[in-house]
Amino acid sequence: MNLSTCPTCKAVLPSSPSLAQLFPHVCPPAWEAREADDESAEWERIYATDAKAAARPWLEHRRQGSGVYEQGREAVLVRRAGDNGEGDRFEVWMRLAPSYTACRSF
């Protein structure tokens, strides 16, 4: 299956033209997020339905590939894109779940 993504919000788009016609894509609102306790941190653009929904993917994206996967929480500031205010503060909790894999032993 050939999946394409929206060049703006990176959402996965329907793979067939008929599905795209039935479910036309509209990007969610743009938000900006950054680490709350670092005044020098850059604001990064996130597309989400609301501020709370923008906090979690910001942290997931930030942690992706960093090799840092400990449990805990981090404070995130989120504001509407283009707004110069401080934004709303959210605590994002990270939880680790055990993963089990079985292999046949010979």
C-alpha positions as CSV (number, residue, x, y, z in Angstrom):
1,M,0.0,0.0,0.0
2,N,1.3,3.4,-0.9
3,L,0.7,6.0,1.8
4,S,1.1,9.7,1.4
5,T,1.3,12.4,4.0
6,C,0.1,16.0,4.1
7,P,3.1,18.2,3.4
8,T,1.9,20.7,6.0
9,C,0.7,18.7,9.0
10,K,2.2,15.3,8.1
11,A,-1.2,13.5,8.6
12,V,-1.5,10.2,6.7
13,L,-3.9,10.8,3.7
14,P,-6.3,8.3,2.1
15,S,-4.6,6.1,-0.4
16,S,-7.4,6.0,-3.0
17,P,-9.0,9.0,-4.8
18,S,-12.5,7.7,-3.9
19,L,-11.6,7.7,-0.2
20,A,-10.0,11.2,-0.5
21,Q,-13.3,12.4,-2.0
22,L,-15.3,10.9,0.8
23,F,-13.0,12.1,3.5
24,P,-11.3,15.3,2.4
25,H,-8.3,16.3,4.5
26,V,-8.3,19.6,6.5
27,C,-5.2,20.3,8.6
28,P,-5.9,20.8,12.3
29,P,-5.0,24.2,13.8
30,A,-1.4,25.1,14.2
31,W,0.2,25.4,17.7
32,E,3.6,26.2,19.0
33,A,5.2,24.2,21.8
34,R,8.5,24.3,23.8
35,E,10.1,23.1,27.0
36,A,8.5,25.2,29.8
37,D,11.6,25.5,32.0
38,D,14.1,26.6,29.3
39,E,13.6,30.2,28.4
40,S,16.0,29.9,25.4
41,A,14.1,26.9,23.9
42,E,12.8,27.4,20.4
43,W,9.0,27.3,19.8
44,E,8.2,24.3,17.4
45,R,5.1,24.1,15.2
46,I,2.6,21.3,16.0
47,Y,-0.7,20.6,14.3
48,A,-3.4,19.4,16.8
49,T,-7.1,19.9,17.6
50,D,-6.3,21.9,20.8
51,A,-3.4,22.9,23.1
52,K,-3.6,19.8,25.3
53,A,-3.5,17.6,22.2
54,A,-0.4,19.5,21.0
55,A,1.6,18.9,24.2
56,R,2.0,15.1,23.9
57,P,3.2,14.8,20.2
58,W,5.6,17.7,20.8
59,L,7.4,15.6,23.5
60,E,7.2,12.4,21.5
61,H,8.8,14.1,18.5
62,R,11.5,15.7,20.8
63,R,12.3,12.3,22.4
64,Q,12.3,10.4,19.1
65,G,15.7,9.0,18.4
66,S,17.3,10.6,21.5
67,G,17.7,7.3,23.3
68,V,16.1,8.8,26.4
69,Y,13.1,6.7,27.4
70,E,12.8,7.0,31.2
71,Q,9.6,7.4,33.1
72,G,8.8,10.8,34.4
73,R,7.1,14.0,33.4
74,E,8.1,17.2,31.6
75,A,6.5,20.6,31.5
76,V,5.6,21.9,28.1
77,L,4.3,25.4,27.1
78,V,1.8,25.5,24.2
79,R,0.3,28.5,22.5
80,R,-1.5,29.3,19.2
81,A,0.8,29.7,16.3
82,G,1.7,33.3,15.8
83,D,0.7,34.3,19.3
84,N,3.4,36.1,21.2
85,G,2.1,35.1,24.7
86,E,3.6,32.7,27.1
87,G,1.0,30.0,26.4
88,D,-0.5,27.4,28.6
89,R,1.6,25.0,30.7
90,F,1.0,21.3,30.5
91,E,2.6,18.4,32.4
92,V,3.3,15.5,30.0
93,W,3.8,12.1,31.7
94,M,5.9,9.4,30.1
95,R,5.3,5.8,31.1
96,L,7.2,2.8,30.1
97,A,5.3,-0.5,29.5
98,P,7.1,-3.8,29.7
99,S,7.4,-5.6,26.4
100,Y,7.8,-9.4,26.1
101,T,9.1,-11.4,23.2
102,A,9.2,-15.2,22.9
103,C,11.6,-17.0,20.5
104,R,11.6,-20.7,20.0
105,S,14.7,-22.2,21.6
106,F,16.6,-25.0,19.8
